[in-house]
Amino acid sequence: MMAASDSRHFARISDFAYRFSPFEMSTEERGALHAKNERMHVATLLRGVEFYTRLIAAM
């Protein structure tokens, strides 16, 4: 699963490029994506990891 900004490059060649991100980011964090010194808050990262942990466990 890729973030929407990456999945657009794969949508033409795969039916399985999902356009969502589990990371609830502030405007500040979204502005830092793919920028010089790309970053996000640790708490944001941990919530996203928890989402994937629950998703995989449910499969």
Secondary structure as GFF3:
##gff-version 3
##sequence-region A 1 59
A	DSSP	alpha_helix	4	7	.	.	.	ID=ss1
A	DSSP	alpha_helix	27	32	.	.	.	ID=ss2
A	DSSP	alpha_helix	42	58	.	.	.	ID=ss3
###
